[in-house]
Amino acid sequence: MTPSTQTKILLEIAVASLERAIAAQRAGAHRLELCSKLELGGLTPAINLVRQVRQAVQLPIHVMVRPRAGNFVYTADEFAQMKSDITALRQENIQGIVTGILLPDSSIDIAHTRELVSLSSPLEGTFHRAFDEVPDPFRALEGVIETGATRILTSGGVPSTPEGVATLRKLIQQAGGRVTMLPGGGIHAGNIAALVRATGAREIHTGLSTVIPYTSPDTQAFEAAIRASLANLRHS
């Protein structure tokens, strides 16, 4: 296959500040996942940050809707807060919502997640790494498809994507295009090309925390890490 006919791999970058959002766009990222508290796995960002980032960048923005750190089993009040957040975010010219709910047995809460995905429409819905808590990822994949979500962010049920390559490859094959599998977790320039080849993924997610801490103010290093990742994708 010649370079002109290759399908571009989409690189999504997780950010929690205006400065990193601007740096990601400058580096050539294709999409942003906007959160607060990335060191806690990502929480719902303040609406003012969403507005600042939307004004500053032209990239598609997917926003995390997660009311607190910890498990993904939510109370009625927390679920109501998630719905309220989505209703507000729909007015902010973003392109997607990143969310997800589990049942007490750690299986996919299809009914409540479907309600959030439906409320988000026409925004895209990504089921986040709560997916990595499920006991059976292959059964869970079918559950997420039932919710109407268009994407699943996952490391393959293990702490980092390099450990989950075999599972990710099987999940992508099972999905068969019905939902996009988005590998994320522990991805950086040094392993990104090999992970794409090994899994067959067409989209990749990273916050580059294994290279530069989420809390680091060094946006130049962050930008350089994105550029290096993109360069290795192009050469893969």
N, C-alpha and C positions, 0 to 999 in steps of 0.2 A: 504494500500500500504506500503510495507516495505521500509526502507531507501535506500536499494540497487537498488530499482526499481523506486524511485522518479526521476522526471525530475528536474535537477538543475536549479535554477533561476539565470539568468545571471545578474551580477551587473556591470553597467557602471558608471565610476567616471569621472566627469568633472574636468579638471585641466588646469591651465594657467602658470605653471612653471615646470622646470625640476625637482626641488626638490619634488614637489607634485606628479609628475608622478612616480618618483622612490618610494616614500612612498606608493602610491596606489598599485604598483606592489608588494612591500614587504608585504603589508597588505592582499593580496590575491584577489584584484579586477580582474575582468574578461576582461574588455575592458576600454579604455580611450576615452573620448571626449576631444580633445585638442583645446584650444581657447586662445585668449588674452582677457583682460577686462571682466572677468566673472561678475563683479559687474554691467556691462552694458548689461548683457544678453549674452555676448560672441561675439567676433569679430574674424576675420581671424588672426591667429598668424603669426609672422615672420617666414620665411622659415628656418632661422637658428635655431629657437627653435624647429621646427618640426624635423630637422636633429639631434639635440642634444637628443631629447626624443627618436627618433627612434633608435639611437645608444645605449641608456642606458637601454631600456626596451624591453621585448619580447612580451608584450601584443599587441593585435590588437589596432590600433589607428584610430579613426575617427576624422577628422579635420573640424572645423567650417569654412565655407566660407560665411562671412557677412561683407561687406565693411565698414559699419558704424553703429552707434547706431541709435535708433529711429524707424521709421516705416519700413515696408517691401515692399514698392513700390519704385522701383529703376529707375533711369534715364538710358539712353542708355550708357552713359559713365560708370556708376556704374556696369551695367550688363556686359559690356566689361571687366571691371576689375575682376569681378567674374569668367568669363570664363578664363581669363589669369591666375588667381590664381589656378583654377582647373587644367589647363594644366601643370603648374609647379608642383603641388602637386602629380600628377600622377607619377612623376618620383622619389618619395621619399619613396617608399615601405611602404605606409600606406594602410589601409584596407577600409576606407570609407570617404565620404564627408557628411557634415551636412549643409544643406542650405534650401532655400525656398523663394518664391516670391509671393506677393499678388497683386491683382488688386486694383484700387482705391476704389472699393466698399467693400474691405476686403475679397473678395472671392479668392480662389486659382487661381493664374496665371498659368494655366496648361501648356500653350505653352512654356513660358520662363523657368519654372521649369523643364519641360521635356527636354529642350535643355541642361540644366545644368546636369541633371541626365544622359543623353545620353553621354555627354562629359566626365563624370566621369567614365563611364564603362571601365573596369570591376569592379571598386570599388563599394561598397554598397552606396546607397543614402538614407540619413535620412532627412525627412522634419522636420525642427525644430519647436520651439514653436511659430512661426508665426501662426501656426495652431490654437493657442488659441485666435487669433484675429478675426476669421471668425464668421459670424452671425449664421451659421448653420453647426455645426461640423459633422453631419451625411451626409449631402450633400458634405461637404468638404472632407470627407473620400474617397468618390468615385472619387473626383477630384484628390486627391493625388495618388490614385491607377492608374489613367490614366497617370500620369507623369512617371510611372515606378519606383518610389521610393520604397524601400523595408521596410521602417520603418517610424513611425511618433512619434516624441517626443512631449508629451502633458500632461498638468495637467488637461485636461477635460474642458478647456475653462474658468477656474477660476484661481485665483492667486496661489493656492497650491493644490497639489494632494489630500490631505485629504478631501478638499471641493468638489472635482470632481469625487468622487468614483462612484456614480451612473452613471454618463455620461460615464466614462471610461469603466465600465463594459458593457454598451450597445455598445460602440464603438468596444470593443474587440469581442463581439458577432457578430456584423455586419461585421467586417473585415473577420471573418471566416478563418483566415490564409492567406488571400490574401496579407496582409501587416501586419507587426509586430507593435503593439501598445506598445510604450515605455513610461510608466508613469514617470514623472519627475516634481519636484518642491515641496519643503518643506518636503522631505523624509529624515528620519534619523533612527537610531537604534530603537528608541522608537515606531515608527509607521510602519516600513517597512513590518513586517510580517503580520500585520492586513491588510495592503493595498494589499498585494499579495493575501491573502485569499478573500478579498472583491471584487477584480477586475478580478481575474483569469489571471493576467499578468504573462508572463514568462521571461520578461526582465524588469529591473528597472534602472532608471538613477538618480543620485544625485551628487551634488557638496558639500553637507553637510553644506551649508552656514547658516542654522538655528542653527547649533551646533558650528561652528568655522568660522569666517569671511573669505571670499575669500582672503583678503589681509594679513591675519595672517601668520607670518613666522614659526609658531609652527607646524612643520611637524609631530612631535610625537603625538600631539593631533589629528591631521588629520588622521594619520595612525590608531590610537586607535579607532576613530569613524568609520572607514571603517571596522575594525575587529569586532567591536560590531554589526554593521549592518549585516555582513556576518554570525555571530554567531546566531543572531535572525532569519535570513532566514533559516538556517539549522534546527533550532528548531521549525519552523512554521509547 
